[in-house]
Amino acid sequence: MRATIIGAGRIALGLAAEQLHQSGYEVTVLGRGHVAAALQHARVVEVELTDGWTMERFLVPVRTVDLADRRAAVQAVSTADVVGTAVGARMLPAVLDLIAEGLKRAIRPVNVIAFENHENAARIIRKGLRRRLGSGVDRHGFTGAVIARAVANETDAWFTHISGPEIIGKFYGESEERLRNIFEEAQSRSPSIIFIDEIDAVGKKRDMSLNSNDEREQTLNQLLSEMDGFDNHKGIVVLAATNRPESLDQALLRPGRFDRRIPVELPDLTGREAILKLHAGDVRMEPGINFGSVARQTPGASGADLANMINEAALRAVRMGRKRVSQTDIEESVDVVIAGEKKKSTVLSEHEKDVVAYHETGHAIVAAVQDGKAPVSKITIVPRTSGALGFTMQAEEDEHYLTTREEYKQRIAVLCGGRAAEELIFGHMTSGAANDIEKATKIARAMVTQLGMSEKFGMMALGEQRSRYLGGGTELTCSEGTARDVDEEVKRLVEEGHQTALKTLNENRFKLHEIAHYLQKKETITGEEFMNILNRDDGFAPKYNSAPEG
C-alpha cells in the first residue's frame, strides 16, 4: 500500500509519515526546494516521540518528490491509496489543483486525510475538489478533525481555531505578537470563541533552571496575560484541548483561566453504536445493518477509528463493484482498522500455517471455557500489514466498568493460550506470542502495583500511573527489594495463567486438533462456527472435563 503526504513539516513527518509507516504503507513525501533535496538524500526520517518521561526514536523510510516536478507529484497522488495533507489551513487551497489532477488520474478510490488543525479542513478539501471534479469526487473518502467542528456548529459566536505548535515562532517576540493579534481580533468580534488545540505545546510546566526564559516560556506568559486581560462581560470564551493534561503548567489551570476541565474518554458501547450510525449517514448502506454487533466488536475504539471503519467499508464496496455497503463490508473494515489490510505478499510455509492455526485456536478455546462476558466472534490466520499472522477476536456482550480479580486472571490465561497450544502440540516455542506476553505482563503488573489484587502485597499501591491518556504504564514507588518482589509476583501470576491455559487445552486436546485443522482449511471462521464445533457432541471424541479449576 502507498501513502503520499503533501508537506514536509513536523506534522507531515513526525505524525503522518510515522503513523502511516507503522500501518504498513510505503510513504512518499511531497516537499519543496532544499527540504525535498535533503529528504531525498537521506531517504529516511528520524522521528522522536515522547510521553514526557521516555523518548522513542523511529526511523521512517520515505521517498521524496519535489513539488516543482509537477508530473512526478501528480503521479505520486494518482498512484496512492492514501493522500494526506499537512501544509497548514492557509495553504490548503494552494494544493487542491494538484490533488484534483491526481485523483482524476487515479484508477481506484483514494482516502484523503487532512492532518491540518482546522475545524473544517476535510470539508474545505472536498468542497474545493467538487468544484474541480464534479460528482467524480464522491468515489473518494475524506476525513479530518471533529472537536472544533462540533463547537463551531453549536454556536453563533465568531470562532477561531489555532494550533499550539503553530503559535511558536522562529524569531524572538513573534509568538507573543501572534497571540496579541488573535485576542485583539476576538475582542473586536465578540461574542467570540478561541479554540487552542494541542495547548501543551505552549503550556508545559515551567522549570526553575537558569535557561528557562526561552521563547516557549515567554509565549506561555503572554497567553496568561491575555487571559487575565478580559472578563466575562467582554464575551470571549477560550477553549483548549490536549492529550497530555498532566504536563500543563498549574498557572494555566487555576480558576479564572481554565475553570473547567472535561475529560474526553473513549466512547462506550452505546457511544460507539451512535458514532457508527452518524458516519454511516453519509454512505449508502444496505437495509438492516447491525451496528450494535460492530460496536461490540470494537471496545477501546476511538471516534476516529469508527469513522475510518465506515470509510474503509465504503471503499471495499466500491472495489467489489457494489453501490451499497453491506454488513460484511463493515465487519471486514473492523479487521482492517484493528490489524491492517490482508498482506498478500506474506506466504507462510505449511508448518508455520499449522503453528499459527493451533496458536489462535488455543486462544479461542481458553477464552470459550472462561466465565467472562466476551465470547469469541472470529478467528483468522490471514497475515495482516500490522505484522500479525493471525488473531482471535472477542466481542463484549454488554459494557461493564468493573473488573474482578478472577476476570483479570482469566484474561491472562487467554493471552497465554496461544503459547500453551504451541508447547502442547509441537513441544517448542515461537516468537508469535511476543505481543501476548507483553499484554499478560502488563495486566499482572497492574494487579500487583495499582489494583491491590495481589495476595502477597494486599491493598498497597506500589506504583504511580504516568499518563492515563497516553497509555502510559507505572513508575514503581518502592524500595529495590520490594521491586524485586513485585517482579516475582508478576511472574507468578503470568505463570499461573500459563498453567491454566495448558490444563484447559490438554482437557480439550481433541477439539484443539479438530478446530485447528478446520481453521487451516478455511483460514477465517466465525465465532458461531467455532462454538458449533467446540460444543458438538462427538461420540468418538474422548470425554474431558473442560472447566478449569478455581
Sequence and secondary structure as in RCSB ss.txt:
>XXXX:A:sequence
MRATIIGAGRIALGLAAEQLHQSGYEVTVLGRGHVAAALQHARVVEVELTDGWTMERFLVPVRTVDLADRRAAVQ
AVSTADVVGTAVGARMLPAVLDLIAEGLKRAIRPVNVIAFENHENAARIIRKGLRRRLGSGVDRHGFTGAVIARA
VANETDAWFTHISGPEIIGKFYGESEERLRNIFEEAQSRSPSIIFIDEIDAVGKKRDMSLNSNDEREQTLNQLLS
EMDGFDNHKGIVVLAATNRPESLDQALLRPGRFDRRIPVELPDLTGREAILKLHAGDVRMEPGINFGSVARQTPG
ASGADLANMINEAALRAVRMGRKRVSQTDIEESVDVVIAGEKKKSTVLSEHEKDVVAYHETGHAIVAAVQDGKAP
VSKITIVPRTSGALGFTMQAEEDEHYLTTREEYKQRIAVLCGGRAAEELIFGHMTSGAANDIEKATKIARAMVTQ
LGMSEKFGMMALGEQRSRYLGGGTELTCSEGTARDVDEEVKRLVEEGHQTALKTLNENRFKLHEIAHYLQKKETI
TGEEFMNILNRDDGFAPKYNSAPEG
>XXXX:A:secstr
 EEEEE  SHHIIIIIIHHHHHTT EEEEEE HHHHHHHHHH EEEEEEE SS EEEEEEEEEEEETT HHHHHH
HHHT SEEEE S GGGHHHHHHHHHHHHHH SS  EEEE SS TTHHHHHHHHHHHHHGGGGGGSEEE   HHHH
HHHT  SEEEEEEHHHH  SSTTHHHHHHHHHHHHHHHT SEEEEEESTHHHHB     TT  SHHHHHHHHHHH
HHHT  GGGTEEEEEE S GGGB HHHHSTTTS          HHHHHHHHHHHHTTS B TT  HHHHHHT TT
  HHHHHHHHHHHHHHHHHTT SSB HHHHHHHHHHHHH SB TT    HHHHHHHHHHHHHHHHHHHTSS S  
EEEEE   BTTS S EEEE  SS      HHHHHHHHHHHHHHHHHHHHHHSS  GGGHHHHHHHHHHHHHHHHT
S  BTTTBS   EEES TTTT  EEE S HHHHHHHHHHHHHHHHHHHHHHHHHHHHTHHHHHHHHHHHHHHSEE
EHHHHHHHHH   TTS     S   
